[in-house]
Amino acid sequence: MAQMVLVVDDDERFRDLTTRLLESCGYALGGEAGSVAGALHSVDASRPDVALVDIGLPDGDGLELSRQLTGAPYRVRVVLISSDSDATSADEAAAAGAEGFLPKSELSCSALRSILGDG
């Protein structure tokens, strides 16, 4: 069964491109959100396995959202993303409970599989 992935980014065009990429990689779409509040609602509604979370969101910080998602009773694996390749370090991502960090320019099937360990 394909892992369900929630895409959390305030850029609608990026969400659209990412959902198409995920589907081509064999992942199932677990929803989309443009904010921390939207992400929390989507997690409650769809129970995704993984969330791709932008670090810069209009109503909060992706690192804090990662802490919330990975610390909740229903744990969601998080991969942090950003258009700024220096937005966070591997240590900061791990401290926030994330599986890893990917610059948006490096988002690919193989990069996701490498971080998530499923291929």
C-alpha positions in Angstrom: 0.0 0.0 0.0 1.3 3.4 -1.0 2.3 5.8 1.8 -0.1 8.8 2.0 1.7 12.2 1.9 0.3 15.5 3.0 1.9 18.5 1.2 2.1 21.7 3.4 3.2 24.8 1.5 1.7 28.2 1.1 2.5 28.3 -2.6 -0.4 26.7 -4.5 1.6 26.1 -7.7 4.3 24.3 -5.7 1.7 22.1 -4.0 0.3 21.2 -7.4 3.7 20.3 -8.9 4.6 18.3 -5.8 1.4 16.3 -5.7 2.0 15.4 -9.4 5.5 14.4 -8.5 4.4 12.3 -5.5 1.8 10.5 -7.6 4.4 9.7 -10.3 6.7 8.3 -7.5 3.9 5.9 -6.3 2.9 7.9 -3.2 -0.8 8.5 -2.5 -2.0 12.1 -1.9 -3.0 12.6 1.8 -4.1 16.1 1.2 -2.8 19.6 0.8 -2.5 22.6 3.2 -1.3 26.1 2.9 -0.8 26.8 6.6 -0.1 25.3 10.0 -3.8 25.4 10.9 -4.7 23.7 7.6 -2.1 21.1 8.1 -3.4 20.2 11.6 -6.9 20.0 10.2 -5.8 17.8 7.3 -3.9 15.4 9.6 -7.0 15.0 11.8 -9.1 14.3 8.7 -6.9 12.1 6.5 -4.2 10.6 8.9 -1.3 10.7 6.4 1.8 8.7 6.9 4.1 11.5 5.8 4.0 15.3 5.7 6.2 17.4 3.4 6.3 20.7 5.4 7.6 24.0 4.2 9.7 25.8 6.8 8.1 29.2 6.1 4.3 29.2 6.5 2.1 32.3 6.9 0.8 31.3 10.3 3.8 29.6 11.8 7.0 27.8 11.5 7.5 24.4 9.8 9.9 23.3 12.6 7.3 23.9 15.2 4.7 22.1 13.1 7.1 19.2 12.8 7.3 19.0 16.6 3.5 19.0 16.8 3.0 16.3 14.2 5.7 14.0 15.4 4.7 14.4 19.1 1.0 13.8 18.5 -0.7 10.5 19.4 -1.0 9.8 15.7 2.6 10.3 14.6 3.2 11.6 11.2 6.7 11.3 9.6 7.9 14.8 8.5 10.2 15.9 5.8 11.0 19.6 5.9 11.4 21.5 2.7 12.3 25.1 1.7 13.3 27.1 -1.3 16.3 28.3 0.8 18.8 25.4 0.8 20.3 26.8 4.1 17.0 27.2 5.9 17.8 24.6 8.5 20.5 22.1 9.3 20.1 18.3 9.6 20.5 18.7 13.4 17.8 21.3 13.6 15.5 19.1 11.5 16.2 16.1 13.7 15.6 18.1 16.9 12.2 19.1 15.5 11.4 15.4 14.9 11.7 15.5 11.2 13.1 12.6 9.1 15.2 15.1 7.2 15.4 18.3 5.2 15.3 18.8 1.4 15.7 22.0 -0.6 12.7 22.3 -2.9 15.1 22.3 -5.9 16.3 18.8 -4.9 12.8 17.2 -4.3 12.7 14.0 -6.3 11.4 10.4 -6.0 14.9 9.2 -5.1 15.5 11.9 -2.5 12.2 11.1 -0.8 12.9 7.4 -0.8 16.3 7.9 0.6 15.0 10.0 3.5 12.0 7.8 4.2 13.8 4.5 3.7 11.3 2.9 1.4 13.3 2.2 -1.7 
